[in-house]
C-alpha cells in the first residue's frame, strides 16, 4: 500500500550525534529497576542483549526540564547496560501528529509540519548538549503509519475493534489482563472510576456516546475537516496515541522486550493501553517485562507542563550561558522516581558541585607530569568506580552516585597539593572516565578529553 502522506514529515527520522563514552575496566553489574507493575526491584535485563522502549516527545514546546529529567534517567540505564557489556537496542518514538500538536499549530497560525520539524530539531540539540546517548531508532508516528495499520489489522482480525460513527475503537474487554499495570482490583491500584477520570484528563473520551465501555480507546480517528489524514483499510484518518507506541515498540524490539519507560503520568492510560493492545494483537505475554516511570518535575509550585505554560527550557538555559553539564548534574541530584521542583537554587548547587569536581581534577592533574605513562589508580579512585557502579545497580541511584564523587573531590581538595601522590594523580583518569561513562558528565571540554588508558 502506498502512503504518500507519510512524506508530510521527516520520513526515516534521524537521531542525534552520539557522545563518546569511555570503556571502563572490568564490567559493572546488570542494573536493577523498580518495576511499576509489581512494585519490586527487578533485573532490568538479563543480557547479553537489553531492549528499551521509551515514549518520546510530542514535538511542541520541547525540551523542558520534565523531558530532560526523564530522558536523562533512561540514559543512565543505557549507560549501566553498556558498562555491564550488554548490547543495547533502544527505540524511542516521536508523536509527530496528534491533537496537542495540531492545536498549537492552529493557535500560532503555523503549519503543523513545520512546528514538528523545528521542535524535533531543538530536542535533538538539547539531547546532544546533555550528552544523552541517542536511541538506535527514533521513529515518528507519520513514518510508522504502515506499521500501525498492520498492527490495527491484527486487532481487528481478533474482533477487538469496533466503530463509533467512522472512528475505530479498541474494546478493553478483549484483553483479560487489562489493568495489570495499573493494579486494577488491588488495594493500591486504580479502580474503574479513577481510570475514567484519568482518561478524561489525559486525552481520552470516556463519556463519548456509542462506546461499549467508557475506557475503550481510539485506535483510528476518521478524517476531520482541516486535519491531516492518510488512507488505510479503516478509511482516511490518523492513528490513536496508544496504538502508535504499541505498534512501533513491537515492530522494532519484537513481541516482548525488557523495559517500557516513560513519565509517571503515562502509567494510565498510555502504557496500560499500549500493553493491552499488544497482548490482543500479538500474544498474551507480549510487550514489556519491566515498567519504569520517572517522577514529574514542578516549577513555581505546579507540575511543569505545556498546558500550564510554566516551562524551563534546556535550550534557553544553554543560550543564556549555562553549562549543560551543570543542568545534567541538577537533574541527577534527584532520584528519577522522585517528584521535585526546579529552582534557581537547584541549578546553582549543581554548578557549584561541577566546579568543585573540576577543581579537584585540575589539582590532581597538576601533580602528574604530562609525559608520564598511566600508573596504577589510587584506591580512592577504584572506590569511586565501584561505588558509582553499585549506586547505578540500585534503581539508578544517581544522587548516591554523585555523593560518591563528592567524597573523592572533597578529599583531594582538603589536602595541600604537595601531599597529592602519583597514585592520586593517576586515579584522576579513572574517576574522570567513571563520571563520563556512567553519569554522562564530562569534566572538561570534549576536544581536550584525554584518552582512557588502563
N, C-alpha and C positions, 0 to 999 in steps of 0.2 A: 504494500500500500504506500502511495506517495504522501508525504507530509510537507507540502510546500511551505506551510505556515511555520514549520519548525525553524525556518531561517529568519523569523521575526526577532530572534535574539541570538546570543552567542553560541551557535552550534559548535559542538566539541569544545566546551568551555575549558579554558586553561586554568591551572592552579597558579601558585606564585613561586618565586625562586626559593630554593631550599638553602637554609643556612648550613654551613659545615659544622658538624658535631664531632668532637674528638672521640676516639675509641679508647675507653679506659682499660687498665689492666684487669685481667680476670673477667668475671661476669657477675652481674648482680642477680638477686633473687627475682623470680617471677612475681610481679606485683599482685596484691590482693585489693579488692574493691568492696565497698558497701553495696550490696545488691538491693535495690529498692523493692523488688518483688518479694524477697524473703526477709529483709532486714538483717541479713547476716553478712559477715566479712568472708568473701569467697575469692578463689583464684580467678583472676580476670581472664586468663587464657592459659591452657596447659602447654602450649607450644608444640612443635617448633614454629608454627605459623600462628599469628594473632590477628584477629579480624575485628574492625571497629567501624561502626556507622554512627556519625554524628549529624544531628539535624542542623542544617545551616541557616543562613540568613534569608529573610525576605528583603530584597535589596532596596530599601529606602531608609534614610537616616542610619546608615552604618558608618563606623563601628563605634558603638558606645561602650562604656565600661562593663555593662552587663554582658554584652557579646564577648568582650576581651577576656573577662574572667572565666567564662565558660570554655572558650577555645584554648586558653592557656592551660586549663585543667586537663583537657584531653591531650594537649601537647606533652604534659608531664607523663601521662600514661604511655604514649607512644615512645617517649624517651626511655622510660623504665623498661619497656619491652625490648627495645633495641639493645639496652645495656645487658639484658638477660640473654642476648644473642638470638632473639626471635626474629623471624621475617614478619614484617607488619604489612597488612593490607588495610588501608584506611580509605573510606569513602565518605564524602560529605555532599549534601545536596544544596541547591540554591532554589528557593521558591520564586522563580522569576516571572510567574504570572499568578496573581491572587488578588482578592478583593482589596486588602490594605494598600498594595502597590498601585492598583488602578485608581483607588480613591485619592491617594496622594498626588498622582499624576494629574488627575482631573482638577483637584483643588488648585494646583500650581500652574495649570494650563500647559502641561508638558507631555510630550509623547511618552507613554509608559515604557517603551523600549529604551529610549534614551536615559530615562531615570534609572532603569535597571542597570544599564551598561555603566553609567557613572558611579553608582553606589557599589557595584561589584568590584570595579577597579579600585575604588577607595578602600574597600575591605581588603583586597589583595595587598595594597600598600601598607595598611595597618598591620596585617599579619606578618609581613616581612619585617617591618620595623620592630615588632615584638619578638622576632625570631621564633615564631611558631612554625614548626615543620609542616609542610603542606600535605594535604591528602593525596593519595595516589590518583584518585578520581574526584574531580569537582564537577558535579552533574546538575545542570539546570533542568527544571521541570519541562520547559519547552522542548529541549533536545531529547528528553526522555518520553515524549508522547507515544511513540510506538511501543515502548516497554510498558507504559501504563495501560495502553489499550489491551495488550496481550494479558496483562495481569487481571484487568477487569473482565476480560472474556472468560478466564478461568473461574472467577467467582460467579459469573452468570451461568456458566455450564453446570455449576453445583447448586443452582437455584437460590443463590444468596442475594440476588439483586432484584429490585422491582422499581417501577416507575411511579413518580408523583408528577402529574402533568407530563412534561417532557424531560424532567430531571430524573437521574438514576440514583437510587439509594441502596445502601448495604443494610441487610436485616441482621441485627446483632444476634437474633435468635438462632442464626445459622452456626454460631460458634458456641459450643458447650462450655468452653473455658473463658468466655467473656468475663472480665472483671478480675482475672488472675493477677494482673499487675497492680490494680488499684485496691485490692483487698476487699472486693465486694463480698458481703456476708460475714466479714470478720469485725471484731470489736474496734480495730484500729483503722479499718479501711473506709472507703466511701460507700454510702448507701445510694439507692437509685435516685432519691431526691437531690442529694448532693451532686451526683453526676449530672443530672439535668441542669442544675444551677450553674455548674462549671461549664457545661456545654454551651449554655447561652452566653456566658461571659467570654468564651474563647472561640467564637466564630461559628458555633453550631446553631441549629434551629429546632430545638425540642418542641416548640409549640406549633410547628407547621401543620396545617390541616392536611389529611390524606396519608400521613405516615403511619406505618404499622406500629411503631414504637417511638416514643419521644427521643430515644437515644440512637436511633438509626441515623447514619451519616451519609452525606452526599459523596458519591464517587465520580459522577459526571454531571456538570452543570450545563444545561442547554443554553444555546446562544441567546444573549440578550442584546437589544439594540445598542450599538456603540461599544460593545465589549469584544475583545479578541476571541476568536473561535477557530476550531480546526475540525475537519471531517473525521468521523470514526464510525464504527458499526453501531454506536449508540446515538448517532446524529451529530450535528455540528455543536461544538461546545468546548469546554475545557475541564481539566481534571479537578477532583477534590484534593484537599491538602493531605489527608491521612494516607490515601492510596498512593499518592506520589512517593512518599518515603518507603512504604511497604514494597512498591514495585522496584524502586531504584536500589534499595538495600539488598534485596534478594537476587536481583539481576547481576550485581557486581560482586557480592560476597557469598552467594549460594543460599540454599533454602534455610540453613541455620548458620549463625555466626556467633562470635563471642560476646561483644558488647554493643548495646544501643545506648548512646549518650545524648544528653541534652539538658536544658534547664529544668528546674523542678516544676515549672508551670506547664511542662509538656507531659507529665505523667498521665493526666487525664484532661482532655480526651485523646490527645495526639498519639502517644505511644501505646496506650491501651488499644486504640482503634487500628493502628498500623499492625500490631501483633495479631489482632483478631482477623484482619483481612488476610494476613499471611497464612494463618492456620487453616482458614477456609479454602484459600486458593491453592495452597501447596501441600501441607501436611499438618497433622495435629501438633507435632513438635517443632514447627517452623519458627523462624525469627530468632530473637536474641536469647542467649543463655544467661546473660547478666545485664541488668539495667542500672546505669549510673546517672545521677542527676545532680546538677550544680545548684547551689543556693542563689537567690536573687540579690542583686545589688541595689541599694537605695541611694537617694540623693535628696538632701533638704527635707528629710522626713518621709519621703514617699518612694515606693518602688520605682527604680529607674525604668521608664517605659516611653515608647514613642507616643502613645496616646496622651500621656500627661505632659510630654514635652520637656521633662526635667533630665536632659541627657548631657553627659560629659563625653566628648568625643576624643578618641585616641589621636586622630589626625590634627585636631585643633591644638591639643597639648603639645604635640611634636612641632607643629608650625610655630608655636609660641616659644620654642626652645627647650622644652622638657626632654630630658634624656629618656629614650624608650626603655632603657634598662631600669630606670627608676620606676617607670609605670609598671613594668613587669614585676619588680620586687614588691610594689604596693599590692598587686593582685595576689602574689604568692604569700603575702603576710597573713592571708585569711584562708582557712581551710575551704576547699572547693565546695563542700556541702553546707557551709555556714551562710547565714543571712547577715549582711553587713552594709555599712554606709560609707560611700566615698566622700571624703572631705579633703580640704587643703592640707590638714594636719597629717592625714594618711600619706599623701604624696610627699610632704616634707620629710616625714620619718623615713620613707623609702629612699629618698635622695641622700639623707644623712647616712643611712646604712650602706648604700652603694659607695659613697665617698670613703667611709671607714674601711670597707673591704679593699678598695683600690689603694688606699694609703698603706694598708698592711702589705699588699702585694708589692708595691713600689719599694717599701722599706726593705723587704726581704730580697728583692731582686737586686737592689743596690749593693747588697753584701755578697753577691755572686759574681765573680769575674765573668765578663761577657764571653770569653773564649773557652771557658771551662766546659768539659762534657757533662752531661747529666749524671748525677750521682744517685745515691740511694735516698729516697724521700725520707723525711723525718717520720717518727712515729705519730706525731701530731697530724701530719698530712694524711697518713694512712687512716687515722681515726676519722678524719673528715670524709674520706671516701666511704668507709664502712658505715659511718653514721648517716650520711645522706642516703645511701642505698637502703639502710634499714627504715628510714622515715618514708621513702618512696614506696617501700614494700607494704607499709601500713596505711592503706587507703589514701595514698598520695598526700602524706602529711607534710605539705610544703612549709607551714610555719615552723614545724620541728626541724626541718632541713635547714632553714635559714638560721635557726638558733645554733645548729652545729657549726656553721661557717662563722657566725658571730664569735663563738668561743675561740676559734682559730685566730681571727683577726684581732680580737681583744688581747690575746696572749702575746702576739707579735708586737702590738703597739705599746704594750706595757713594759717592754724591756728596752734598754738602750741599744742603739744599733750595733755597738761593739760586741754585745752579748749574743747576736744572731749567729748561729753556727752554719757551716756549709750545708749540713743536713736540712736545717730550717729553710735555707735559700733554695736548695734543690726541691724541697717539698712544695714550693710555690707552684711549680709546674703541675703537680698532681692536683692541688687544690683548684688552680685556675681551670684545669680541664674537667674536674668534677663539677664545678659550678656551671660550666658551659654545657657539658654533655647531659647532665641530669636536670638542671634547673633552667637551662636555656639562657643564662646570663653571661655575657662576655664582659670581662673586667677591663678590657681596653679595646680600641677600635680593631675591627677585623683585619685591616690592612697591616697592622703591626703585631698580629697574634702569632707568637712563636709556634713552631710545630711541636706536637707532642712526641716525646721520646721516652720509652720505658724499656 
